[in-house]
């Protein structure tokens, strides 16, 4: 699962010297199209003052309630190692000077801020909150930063602070002290900002860290040295180009891999049972008491052929530590050297087994089916064909921004020999367990969401009907047309498919 959240508010605050006569500490730029990060040292003079340093700090916030909702619904598990969150800001170069070789640091804010309605980033003549002195207005009264510039720092739980540097956070393995101030080095000054905020987001949605957004500044040594850094400019949420506005990127490997169509002897594989009631995934109820089957060892699976019979424990399927409603799975291997199977495997290369899902005492049968288990293919050379047809089978022409869609993908090797049958049969998709999607802007070719083969947040799932993935349409700017591309990793090859009949618009 890969989801992008847009900023709900953003701005920056400054103490810039204006006309050598005053500092713009009461100015607001909440509606400006850029977020300007800079420090000026002895570039301007202020009458009657010996301190000539001028600087800015960026403020931004995202709706983390959407992350909490995904956690509550079992879509993600914030304690799983694949769960990652990143704040990203896109560099904007407009011909201005750009600083190099500096560090930017991010903190969670201890108190909330108002975005404000100011536009002026030249004369800083728009007055209001938020600004260098005032964080917000509550009931018409100003709420000040504890220190002008919002840089009163301390640990989680400390009073009279603006930003949180560190704190003790509880998790599955207990409570531990965590740094809450990640840093990014900018070498050329042309880089985008991309900072890992997984710990901060996890702590926020578990109510351990206040949900007030982030502050980004030059790190202390760069704010305090005798050098100027002017100006690192990022796009704000008011930028005309919606694709470069601030984002919170959420990554999580939610892929599930059902091997009903490609179960192989000697390899541990997984089989899934999905139960639906009126189209909704629902736990199976069993017995006169209508007891829900949940947790570990909820039922058993029998695999039988002739004299061969084995049973395997079945548990409610998990995504991280979250149990999936109405989904059950069992993982096991069947040896090709089983005495009762060996001769048949050698002669035919596959065996059809009865597949029976029953209660633990075998008194109630929930599903009877069959499965073909094949012998493992072995060759002296790589035989992965790359003449592939990949098609999205259920894509609409357009979607609304709030839609969550389940995309079905069909794949066929056009070089595979055709086996003719006397009776018509539905064509089955080939399955690839290392297949990923990306999203590309149809008009500009800009990649909005790239293949993620590290966290596997863009990895497709497999089941008996083929391949699929769930997609949050609100990750994409509205009013644009997009396409899905696909990456297949197999046998040492990376094959990218860009013609998958996957064009759609976000309205």
C-alpha positions as semicolon CSV with decimal commas, in nm:
position;residue;x (nm);y (nm);z (nm)
1;X;0,000;0,000;0,000
2;X;0,134;0,336;-0,105
3;X;-0,062;0,645;-0,005
4;X;0,013;1,015;-0,035
5;X;-0,145;1,272;0,197
6;X;-0,144;1,640;0,107
7;X;-0,058;1,906;0,363
8;X;-0,358;2,048;0,549
9;X;-0,164;2,369;0,625
10;X;0,185;2,506;0,568
11;X;0,377;2,833;0,590
12;X;0,702;2,979;0,718
13;X;0,795;3,236;0,978
14;X;1,076;3,491;0,961
15;X;1,258;3,771;1,142
16;X;1,390;3,924;0,820
17;X;1,513;4,285;0,839
18;X;1,302;4,520;0,626
19;X;1,445;4,850;0,499
20;X;1,701;4,848;0,779
21;X;1,428;4,975;1,010
22;X;1,238;4,676;1,153
23;X;1,210;4,298;1,154
24;X;0,913;4,122;0,992
25;X;0,842;3,919;1,304
26;X;0,468;3,988;1,286
27;X;0,431;3,905;0,914
28;X;0,238;3,609;0,776
29;X;0,288;3,426;0,443
30;X;0,034;3,146;0,490
31;X;-0,095;3,161;0,131
32;X;0,240;3,199;-0,046
33;X;0,326;2,958;-0,325
34;X;0,667;2,868;-0,179
35;X;0,826;2,764;0,149
36;X;1,154;2,956;0,178
37;X;1,425;2,826;0,407
38;X;1,718;3,061;0,455
39;X;1,962;3,232;0,689
40;X;2,135;3,562;0,626
41;X;2,440;3,661;0,831
42;X;2,545;4,027;0,830
43;X;2,370;4,082;0,497
44;X;2,154;4,365;0,630
45;X;2,181;4,609;0,916
46;X;1,915;4,703;1,166
47;X;1,949;5,042;1,327
48;X;2,026;5,017;1,695
49;X;2,095;4,640;1,695
50;X;2,416;4,441;1,696
51;X;2,242;4,115;1,603
52;X;2,214;4,098;1,226
53;X;2,115;3,734;1,166
54;X;1,793;3,680;0,965
55;X;1,628;3,343;0,919
56;X;1,312;3,146;0,847
57;X;1,154;2,826;0,977
58;X;0,899;2,614;0,794
59;X;0,575;2,487;0,948
60;X;0,347;2,221;0,803
61;X;0,081;1,974;0,910
62;X;-0,097;1,670;0,763
63;X;-0,425;1,503;0,852
64;X;-0,292;1,206;1,049
65;X;-0,649;1,104;1,127
66;X;-0,641;0,924;0,790
67;X;-0,343;0,719;0,909
68;X;-0,525;0,637;1,233
69;X;-0,826;0,524;1,033
70;X;-0,614;0,287;0,825
71;X;-0,467;0,145;1,146
72;X;-0,813;0,101;1,300
73;X;-0,941;-0,073;0,985
74;X;-0,645;-0,313;0,976
75;X;-0,514;-0,169;0,648
76;X;-0,173;-0,105;0,806
77;X;0,020;-0,209;1,114
78;X;0,232;0,078;1,246
79;X;0,447;-0,168;1,442
80;X;0,540;-0,369;1,132
81;X;0,891;-0,315;0,992
82;X;0,752;-0,234;0,645
83;X;0,548;0,064;0,771
84;X;0,728;0,386;0,674
85;X;0,632;0,753;0,660
86;X;0,822;1,033;0,486
87;X;0,773;1,408;0,463
88;X;0,874;1,530;0,121
89;X;0,908;1,885;-0,012
90;X;0,986;1,955;-0,375
91;X;1,266;2,192;-0,470
92;X;1,165;2,499;-0,666
93;X;1,436;2,673;-0,864
94;X;1,349;3,009;-1,010
95;X;1,692;3,136;-1,105
96;X;1,778;3,248;-0,754
97;X;2,096;3,165;-0,565
98;X;2,079;2,828;-0,389
99;X;2,282;2,734;-0,078
100;X;2,481;2,411;-0,061
101;X;2,635;2,185;0,204
102;X;2,390;2,240;0,488
103;X;2,165;2,035;0,714
104;X;1,790;2,073;0,760
105;X;1,632;1,937;1,078
106;X;1,270;1,845;1,152
107;X;1,084;1,849;1,485
108;X;0,728;1,770;1,591
109;X;0,559;2,085;1,716
110;X;0,449;2,104;2,078
111;X;0,174;2,357;2,010
112;X;-0,059;2,424;1,718
113;X;-0,033;2,705;1,464
114;X;-0,266;2,901;1,238
115;X;-0,176;2,900;0,870
116;X;-0,286;3,258;0,804
117;X;-0,379;3,439;0,485
118;X;-0,069;3,641;0,391
119;X;0,087;3,641;0,043
120;X;0,366;3,897;0,047
121;X;0,713;3,737;0,053
122;X;0,896;4,048;-0,068
123;X;0,808;4,328;0,168
124;X;0,644;4,100;0,427
125;X;0,366;4,353;0,470
126;X;0,085;4,103;0,547
127;X;0,032;4,093;0,922
128;X;-0,120;3,804;1,118
129;X;-0,071;3,464;1,272
130;X;0,117;3,247;1,243
131;X;0,435;3,455;1,259
132;X;0,774;3,463;1,428
133;X;0,620;3,566;1,761
134;X;0,262;3,438;1,756
135;X;0,158;3,077;1,697
136;X;-0,219;3,124;1,678
137;X;-0,521;3,311;1,798
138;X;-0,765;3,144;2,039
139;X;-1,095;3,323;2,106
140;X;-0,940;3,640;1,965
141;X;-0,637;3,630;2,194
142;X;-0,284;3,567;2,068
143;X;-0,102;3,250;2,173
144;X;0,270;3,322;2,164
145;X;0,556;3,090;2,092
146;X;0,751;3,023;2,410
147;X;1,052;3,173;2,237
148;X;1,025;3,395;1,928
149;X;1,098;3,177;1,630
150;X;0,926;2,872;1,782
151;X;1,249;2,709;1,890
152;X;1,202;2,650;2,262
153;X;1,306;2,285;2,265
154;X;1,275;2,001;2,511
155;X;1,171;1,643;2,563
156;X;0,826;1,491;2,534
157;X;0,618;1,600;2,831
158;X;0,821;1,911;2,908
159;X;0,630;2,234;2,956
160;X;0,687;2,570;2,786
161;X;0,842;2,423;2,470
162;X;0,767;2,476;2,101
163;X;0,941;2,174;1,948
164;X;1,006;1,823;2,079
165;X;1,361;1,694;2,038
166;X;1,326;1,349;2,197
167;X;1,107;1,142;2,424
168;X;1,024;0,801;2,567
169;X;0,779;0,613;2,347
170;X;0,610;0,283;2,419
171;X;0,581;0,008;2,159
172;X;0,544;-0,370;2,125
173;X;0,889;-0,428;2,274
174;X;0,846;-0,182;2,563
175;X;0,934;0,180;2,629
176;X;1,251;0,337;2,495
177;X;1,401;0,680;2,442
178;X;1,370;0,800;2,083
179;X;1,523;1,088;1,890
180;X;1,246;1,295;1,735
181;X;1,463;1,533;1,533
182;X;1,573;1,370;1,204
183;X;1,822;1,553;0,981
184;X;1,884;1,569;0,606
185;X;2,208;1,686;0,445
186;X;2,180;1,896;0,126
187;X;2,495;1,870;-0,083
188;X;2,419;2,068;-0,397
189;X;2,118;2,248;-0,257
190;X;1,907;2,129;-0,550
191;X;1,774;1,820;-0,372
192;X;1,415;1,762;-0,265
193;X;1,357;1,720;0,106
194;X;1,277;1,362;0,207
195;X;1,282;1,293;0,581
196;X;1,176;0,973;0,757
197;X;0,908;1,059;1,016
198;X;0,789;0,704;1,087
199;X;0,863;0,724;1,460
200;X;0,693;1,063;1,494
201;X;0,380;0,957;1,302
202;X;0,353;0,629;1,496
203;X;0,388;0,817;1,824
204;X;0,130;1,071;1,717
205;X;-0,145;0,829;1,614
206;X;-0,095;0,639;1,941
207;X;-0,151;0,972;2,124
208;X;0,199;0,984;2,270
209;X;0,306;1,289;2,066
210;X;0,076;1,591;2,021
211;X;-0,069;1,623;1,670
212;X;0,044;1,976;1,586
213;X;0,252;1,922;1,273
214;X;0,621;1,976;1,204
215;X;0,881;2,252;1,212
216;X;1,173;2,240;0,967
217;X;1,478;2,460;1,013
218;X;1,847;2,479;0,938
219;X;2,011;2,265;1,205
220;X;2,164;2,445;1,499
221;X;2,524;2,461;1,380
222;X;2,415;2,613;1,048
223;X;2,179;2,865;1,208
224;X;2,455;2,974;1,445
225;X;2,761;2,989;1,221
226;X;2,889;3,301;1,048
227;X;2,763;3,215;0,700
228;X;2,460;3,290;0,487
229;X;2,239;3,021;0,331
230;X;2,006;3,188;0,085
231;X;1,760;3,061;-0,033
232;X;1,638;2,700;-0,035
233;X;1,292;2,721;-0,188
234;X;1,027;2,450;-0,179
235;X;0,678;2,442;-0,327
236;X;0,395;2,502;-0,079
237;X;0,044;2,357;-0,083
238;X;-0,061;2,673;-0,270
239;X;0,178;2,609;-0,562
240;X;0,002;2,614;-0,899
241;X;0,160;2,278;-0,993
242;X;-0,030;2,033;-0,774
243;X;0,222;1,755;-0,836
244;X;0,497;1,931;-0,639
245;X;0,302;2,032;-0,328
246;X;0,416;1,898;0,015
247;X;0,336;1,535;0,080
248;X;0,333;1,279;0,354
249;X;0,417;0,945;0,193
250;X;0,290;0,631;0,366
251;X;0,442;0,296;0,267
252;X;0,338;-0,048;0,384
253;X;0,371;-0,399;0,241
254;X;0,011;-0,520;0,246
255;X;0,057;-0,786;-0,023
256;X;-0,085;-1,135;0,027
257;X;0,021;-1,430;-0,185
258;X;-0,218;-1,718;-0,241
259;X;-0,057;-2,012;-0,421
260;X;-0,373;-2,191;-0,536
261;X;-0,270;-2,146;-0,897
262;X;0,105;-2,209;-0,863
263;X;0,158;-2,446;-0,571
264;X;0,481;-2,642;-0,622
265;X;0,618;-2,952;-0,452
266;X;0,908;-2,902;-0,207
267;X;0,842;-2,528;-0,160
268;X;0,660;-2,375;0,136
269;X;0,353;-2,203;-0,005
270;X;0,030;-2,052;0,126
271;X;-0,336;-2,125;0,062
272;X;-0,612;-1,879;0,153
273;X;-0,982;-1,917;0,226
274;X;-1,195;-1,603;0,187
275;X;-1,542;-1,586;0,338
276;X;-1,793;-1,326;0,220
277;X;-2,141;-1,241;0,342
278;X;-2,339;-1,019;0,106
279;X;-2,014;-0,918;-0,059
280;X;-1,844;-0,819;0,268
281;X;-1,548;-1,012;0,412
282;X;-1,683;-1,172;0,730
283;X;-1,546;-1,420;0,981
284;X;-1,693;-1,772;0,955
285;X;-1,933;-1,863;1,236
286;X;-1,959;-2,224;1,341
287;X;-2,178;-2,446;1,561
288;X;-2,506;-2,385;1,740
289;X;-2,351;-2,098;1,932
290;X;-2,248;-1,931;1,602
291;X;-1,894;-1,884;1,732
292;X;-1,665;-1,673;1,515
293;X;-1,352;-1,849;1,394
294;X;-1,065;-1,616;1,482
295;X;-0,698;-1,617;1,578
296;X;-0,453;-1,903;1,567
297;X;-0,556;-2,262;1,480
298;X;-0,909;-2,157;1,387
299;X;-0,964;-2,467;1,170
300;X;-0,772;-2,733;0,979
301;X;-0,698;-2,799;0,613
302;X;-0,690;-3,153;0,473
303;X;-0,489;-3,230;0,157
304;X;-0,574;-3,574;0,017
305;X;-0,501;-3,788;-0,288
306;X;-0,550;-4,168;-0,285
307;X;-0,376;-4,304;0,023
308;X;-0,199;-3,976;0,087
309;X;-0,354;-3,753;0,354
310;X;-0,209;-3,465;0,555
311;X;-0,369;-3,203;0,778
312;X;-0,241;-2,853;0,845
313;X;-0,335;-2,586;1,097
314;X;-0,529;-2,287;0,962
315;X;-0,524;-1,944;1,126
316;X;-0,693;-1,616;1,062
317;X;-0,472;-1,432;0,814
318;X;-0,262;-1,143;0,938
319;X;-0,138;-0,818;0,791
320;X;0,139;-0,733;1,033
321;X;-0,026;-0,794;1,371
322;X;-0,375;-0,710;1,243
323;X;-0,613;-1,002;1,187
324;X;-0,798;-0,987;0,854
325;X;-1,173;-1,023;0,878
326;X;-1,298;-1,330;0,691
327;X;-0,956;-1,438;0,562
328;X;-0,785;-1,763;0,668
329;X;-0,455;-1,912;0,560
330;X;-0,226;-2,210;0,597
331;X;0,139;-2,231;0,491
332;X;0,310;-2,564;0,432
333;X;0,518;-2,772;0,194
334;X;0,452;-3,115;0,044
335;X;0,757;-3,320;-0,045
336;X;0,786;-3,471;-0,392
337;X;0,959;-3,768;-0,226
338;X;0,649;-3,884;-0,039
339;X;0,626;-4,257;-0,107
340;X;0,255;-4,246;-0,193
341;X;0,315;-3,968;-0,447
342;X;0,657;-4,030;-0,597
343;X;0,572;-4,253;-0,892
344;X;0,279;-4,037;-1,002
345;X;0,487;-3,719;-0,986
346;X;0,760;-3,876;-1,199
347;X;0,512;-3,990;-1,461
348;X;0,282;-3,687;-1,487
349;X;0,463;-3,399;-1,316
350;X;0,157;-3,294;-1,116
351;X;-0,114;-3,431;-0,887
352;X;-0,469;-3,311;-0,820
353;X;-0,548;-3,315;-0,448
354;X;-0,875;-3,281;-0,262
355;X;-0,865;-2,963;-0,054
356;X;-1,099;-2,965;0,245
357;X;-1,131;-2,685;0,503
358;X;-1,296;-2,816;0,821
359;X;-1,346;-2,750;1,189
360;X;-1,065;-2,865;1,415
361;X;-1,257;-3,182;1,503
362;X;-1,341;-3,238;1,132
363;X;-1,714;-3,246;1,212
364;X;-1,799;-2,939;1,000
365;X;-1,680;-2,877;0,645
366;X;-1,654;-2,513;0,540
367;X;-1,523;-2,564;0,185
368;X;-1,437;-2,859;-0,038
369;X;-1,234;-2,797;-0,348
370;X;-0,931;-2,926;-0,534
371;X;-0,580;-2,804;-0,604
372;X;-0,317;-2,907;-0,857
373;X;0,035;-2,923;-0,718
374;X;0,309;-2,927;-0,980
375;X;0,665;-3,049;-0,984
376;X;0,931;-2,783;-0,963
377;X;1,070;-2,675;-1,303
378;X;1,445;-2,715;-1,347
379;X;1,642;-2,602;-1,652
380;X;2,006;-2,554;-1,744
381;X;1,931;-2,203;-1,867
382;X;1,707;-1,910;-1,795
383;X;1,376;-1,949;-1,977
384;X;1,186;-1,642;-1,863
385;X;0,997;-1,505;-2,160
386;X;0,958;-1,131;-2,186
387;X;0,691;-1,117;-2,455
388;X;0,424;-1,037;-2,200
389;X;0,072;-0,902;-2,223
390;X;-0,033;-0,723;-1,904
391;X;-0,380;-0,569;-1,878
392;X;-0,580;-0,398;-1,606
393;X;-0,917;-0,569;-1,634
394;X;-1,151;-0,362;-1,417
395;X;-1,037;-0,001;-1,456
396;X;-1,296;0,276;-1,490
397;X;-1,245;0,580;-1,709
398;X;-1,252;0,812;-1,406
399;X;-1,260;0,812;-1,027
400;X;-1,339;1,054;-0,746
401;X;-1,061;1,165;-0,515
402;X;-1,211;0,978;-0,218
403;X;-1,233;0,640;-0,393
404;X;-1,045;0,334;-0,273
405;X;-1,022;0,089;-0,563
406;X;-0,915;-0,272;-0,599
407;X;-0,729;-0,305;-0,927
408;X;-0,723;-0,645;-1,102
409;X;-0,429;-0,729;-1,330
410;X;-0,412;-1,003;-1,596
411;X;-0,084;-1,130;-1,739
412;X;-0,015;-1,364;-2,029
413;X;0,306;-1,488;-2,192
414;X;0,239;-1,447;-2,565
415;X;0,520;-1,693;-2,644
416;X;0,366;-1,971;-2,433
417;X;0,244;-2,268;-2,630
418;X;-0,136;-2,284;-2,666
419;X;-0,300;-2,599;-2,527
420;X;-0,630;-2,666;-2,704
421;X;-0,924;-2,801;-2,506
422;X;-1,251;-2,955;-2,626
423;X;-1,455;-2,737;-2,392
424;X;-1,427;-2,360;-2,345
425;X;-1,239;-2,258;-2,037
426;X;-1,172;-1,922;-1,875
427;X;-0,818;-1,810;-1,941
428;X;-0,609;-1,789;-1,622
429;X;-0,361;-1,513;-1,553
430;X;0,001;-1,600;-1,499
431;X;0,110;-1,509;-1,150
432;X;0,419;-1,308;-1,056
433;X;0,497;-1,279;-0,687
434;X;0,741;-0,993;-0,739
435;X;0,529;-0,762;-0,950
436;X;0,498;-0,389;-0,871
437;X;0,297;-0,095;-1,000
438;X;0,378;0,269;-1,050
439;X;0,163;0,570;-1,143
440;X;0,260;0,804;-1,424
441;X;0,102;1,131;-1,537
442;X;-0,035;1,057;-1,885
443;X;0,027;1,407;-2,025
444;X;0,366;1,488;-1,878
445;X;0,514;1,139;-1,820
446;X;0,609;1,252;-1,469
447;X;0,623;0,959;-1,226
448;X;0,389;1,034;-0,935
449;X;0,438;0,703;-0,751
450;X;0,744;0,497;-0,840
451;X;0,808;0,125;-0,808
452;X;0,895;0,052;-0,445
453;X;1,102;-0,268;-0,430
454;X;1,252;-0,181;-0,090
455;X;0,948;-0,152;0,138
456;X;0,735;-0,341;-0,120
457;X;0,453;-0,092;-0,074
458;X;0,370;-0,117;-0,447
459;X;0,380;-0,498;-0,461
460;X;0,081;-0,678;-0,609
461;X;-0,105;-0,953;-0,423
462;X;-0,207;-1,286;-0,578
463;X;-0,509;-1,509;-0,536
464;X;-0,695;-1,776;-0,733
465;X;-0,835;-1,506;-0,964
466;X;-0,500;-1,352;-1,054
467;X;-0,318;-1,043;-0,927
468;X;-0,449;-0,729;-0,760
469;X;-0,369;-0,427;-0,545
470;X;-0,564;-0,169;-0,346
471;X;-0,517;0,196;-0,439
472;X;-0,612;0,523;-0,267
473;X;-0,716;0,768;-0,539
474;X;-0,666;1,068;-0,308
475;X;-0,291;1,010;-0,349
476;X;-0,315;1,179;-0,690
477;X;-0,380;1,545;-0,778
478;X;-0,730;1,601;-0,914
479;X;-0,808;1,700;-1,270
480;X;-0,533;1,491;-1,428
481;X;-0,513;1,167;-1,629
482;X;-0,282;0,887;-1,517
483;X;-0,164;0,541;-1,620
484;X;-0,042;0,238;-1,426
485;X;0,289;0,081;-1,534
486;X;0,415;-0,253;-1,406
487;X;0,750;-0,406;-1,312
488;X;0,805;-0,783;-1,309
489;X;1,116;-0,912;-1,133
490;X;1,191;-1,273;-1,222
491;X;1,494;-1,487;-1,298
492;X;1,730;-1,192;-1,267
493;X;1,534;-0,983;-1,517
494;X;1,344;-0,658;-1,464
495;X;1,065;-0,621;-1,719
496;X;0,866;-0,295;-1,733
497;X;0,526;-0,290;-1,902
498;X;0,390;0,053;-2,003
499;X;0,099;-0,046;-2,229
500;X;-0,138;-0,212;-1,983
501;X;-0,464;-0,042;-2,095
502;X;-0,462;0,145;-1,767
503;X;-0,550;0,509;-1,839
504;X;-0,785;0,682;-1,593
505;X;-0,876;1,032;-1,475
506;X;-0,916;1,170;-1,124
507;X;-1,214;1,409;-1,100
